[in-house]
Amino acid sequence: MPHYLHQVAYSPEGWRALIAQPQDRIEAVRPAVEKLGGKIKSAWFAFGDYDVVMITEMPDNVSAAAIAIAFAGGGACKSVQTTPLMSAEEAVQAVRRANESGYRPAAVTTRAA
């Protein structure tokens, strides 16, 4: 199954709700991820631009988008970013296919004055 990196930043309202009622949000979202056919592989709370970083396995892009939309639409998040991940093997295959694609970059030509 494809893997995805989810990065979530809480809104001030989301933080207020967590402060008022502390809870493990990773376990709180697990049923929603699983209902879409996915699995949480790992997750952490973090310092920096994002408050939660989570790796999931999801059946497809539509399922990954669905959970991202659910996170974003809930009102507790100010930012949700989802990044599809590739294994090293997939990356090598992509590089090989890029080499075989026949793509040629645009060339800059100068005109003589």
Secondary structure, 3 states (H helix, E strand, C coil): CCEEEEEEEECHHHHHHHHHCCCCHHHHHHHHHHHCCCEEEEEEECCCCCCEEEEEECCCHHHHHHHHHHHHHCCCEEEEEEEEECCHHHHHHHHHHHHHCCCCCCCCCCCCC
